[in-house]
Amino acid sequence: MTQRADSSAVRPVFARGFPVILSVSRRTDIPRWYSEWFLRRLRAGEVLVRNPYRPGQLRRVPLSPAVVDAIVFWTKAPAPLLPWLDELDGMGYRYLFQFTLTPYGPEIEPGLRDKRAIVETFQVLGCRLGRGRVLWRYDPILFTDAIGLAWHEARFRKLCKALSPFTDQVTVSFLDPYPGRPMGGLRPPNALEMQGLAAMLGQTAKEYHLSIVACCEAGDFSPHGIGRAACIDRARLERLCGGPLRLGADRGQRPGCGCCESVDIGAYDTCPSGCRHLYAQRPPPRRSRPLCGGRTLSAVVKRVAVLPFRRAEVRGSDRNGFFGIACRSEGGRHEQPLRHGRTRSVESEKGYAEIPYAVACARALVEQIAAEKKIYVRFRKVRFFERMQYRLLLQLAFALLKGVRR
């Protein structure tokens, strides 16, 4: 997670005057995998955040304690961050944890440590920060052939007994299948199973004096004592900060989300944990049609251009060995390929998607191929015409696929 960008492509700092809540991060487990990087950015006082849907757009986020009112950490294993908490406190930051802890084994969550060690980390963190700053997430709740209601009941009760002295709230939610992502035998509970789970969860949490809330669930589980969640909760943050905060609803989240607005500094597809149910990690690579020389472009590379832009697609090679990127801007009606560096505007309701759009796609493609082949690529600020940048980037992508450095 390096910080390197052309200053002309960076959006201005957001205006001060409203509370700033830093979300670290819904998109990846920064405390687990990038804690040292995060501390370096805090010392530097700023971080560059890439737009997940338009990677060519960067935003400079100030991280000074004078600007950031509070930090919300999202994590499944924050042990690597614990040695840095003294420094974090010394800088004057206020923070709390959304700590996800489920009983699934390595067949579902392969990249995590033994769950007994993670429970101990939760207890250490709860002792240090208090019950109101370490919030437990039993999320997502899923079923398989071997995992059912009785399985969840036994393990949820065991976790409640271990964690209730160190937290005052548990947040639950049910697995949400995402289009195009194979679940591989994982499934959400049906409506009848949800009601049975809700009754069990509500009763067990009550026995252990835990408030229980459901995150982004359409069903009403209030008869079982389960409220609606606000994971980034203004009331809790006001208690943490010691005063009122002017925070509105976060309009960028899913329907039913009760969170207040925050600034997320993470990036999708950067969590190595490999959890099979993770929404922030896209599907595993599949083989695509051959490129020149019989080589293939994996879906890992392909989706760099597809998903962040929503209307872009890497095309296969033609008989001359070139390939192009087809772009269509938001609301566009037509789609035409951008090939060989030629400028091809695409008519749309919101204007034109011209060559800079394809340059960003091609650069993201080069970065992904280089990362897969463990080749360091450094981009210098050069004053080429944009169409020339596009052509050179595509040539570099093919050179990397052939194992040639340029």
Residue, then its C-alpha position, 0 to 999 in steps of 0.5 A: m500500500t504505497q503512497r505515490a501519485d501525480s499531484s494533478a490527479v489528487r482531489p483537494v482535502f475535504a473541508r474542515g468544519f464537520p466531524v471526521i470519523l475515520s473508518v479503518s476499514r470496511r474494505t480490508d483488515i488494516p489492523r491485521w495486515y497493514s498496521e505498520w503502514f497505517l502508523r506511518r501514515l498517521r506520522a506523515g499526517e495524511v493518506l491518499v485514498r483511491n476511489p474504488y470505482r474509479p481508481g484513477q481518482l485519488r483523495r488526500v485525507p488528512l490524518s492529524p488528531a486535530v482533524v480526525d475526531a475518532i477512528v473505527f477499526w474493523t478487524k478479525a485479528p488485531a494482534p499486530l496493532l496492539p504494540w502500537l496502541d501506546e503510540l496511538d494514545g500518545m498522539g491523542y487519537r480516540y478510537l474503538f474496534q468493530f471486532t469480528l469473531t466467528p467460530y468458523g474453521p480454516e475451511i471457511e476462514p483459512g487465513l486466520r490464526d487459531k480462534r482461541a488465540i483470537v479470543e485471547t486478543f479480544q480479552v486483552l483489548g477489552c481489558r485495556l479499552g473497556r467494554g464500550r470500545v470493543l464491539w463484537r461482531y458475530d457476522p456473517i451467520l451462514f449454513t452448510d451441510a454440517i453447520g446448522l441451528a444447533w451448531h450455532e447455538a452451542r458455539f454462540r453460547k460459548l463465545c458469549k461466555a468468553l467475551s461478555p466480560f469484555t464487551d457490551q454489544v454483539t452485532v449479527s447479520f446473515l450471509d448475503p450472496y453477491p452476484g457472480r460470486p460462487m458460495g461453494g456450499l455456503r448458504p444463508p438461512n431461509a426465513l424460517e431458520m432466521q426466526g429460529l436463529a433470532a430467538m436463540l441469539g436474542q435469548t442467549a445474549k440476554e442471559y449474558h447481559l449483551s445488547i444485540v443488534a442486526c446489521c442491514e437486515a430487512g427482517d424485523f427481529s425486535p420480538h426477540g430483543i434484537g434491534r437495528a444496528a448502527c455500526i458507526d454509531r453517533a451516540r457511542l462516538e459522542r460518548l467517546c469524544g465527550g461531546p455532540l457530533r454533527l454527523g449525518a447518515d452515510r448515504g454510501q452504504r447498503p439499504g437499512c444501514g444505520c451508520c453515520e458518515s465516515v471516511d474509509i481509507g481502505a482498498y478492496d481486494t487487498c485482504p490476504s485472509g481468504c475468507r470464503h464469505l468476504y464481500a470485499q474480496r472478489p471471486p477467485p480467478r478463472r481462465s479467459r480466452p487466449l491472448c497472443g502467443g497462446r497466453t491467457l489473461s486471468a480474471v484477476v487481471k481482467r476484473v481490474a478493468v471491469l469492476p472498478f469502472r463498471r462499464a469497462e472491459v478488457r478485450g481479447s487480442d486481434r491477429n496483430g497481437f493488440f488488445g483494447i479496452a472498451c469503455r462506457s461511462e455511467g448512463g452510456r448507451h453505446e460501447q466502442p473499443l479504444r484500440h491502439g491508442r486511438t481516441r474514440s469518444v463514447e456517446s453517453e447521457k453524461g458526456y464522453a468517455e475519452i482516452p484518459y479513462a482508458v489510460a487509467c484502465a491500462r495503468a491498473l492492468v499493468e499494476q496488477i500484472a506486475a504484482e502477480k509476476k512480482i515485478y517492480v514497476r515505477f511510473r514517472k510523470v511524463r508529458f506524453f500525449e494521452r493516446m501515446q500513454y495508452r498505447l505504451l501501457l498496453q505494450l508494457a502489459f504484454a511485455l510483462l505477460k511475456g516475462v520481459r522487463r521494459 
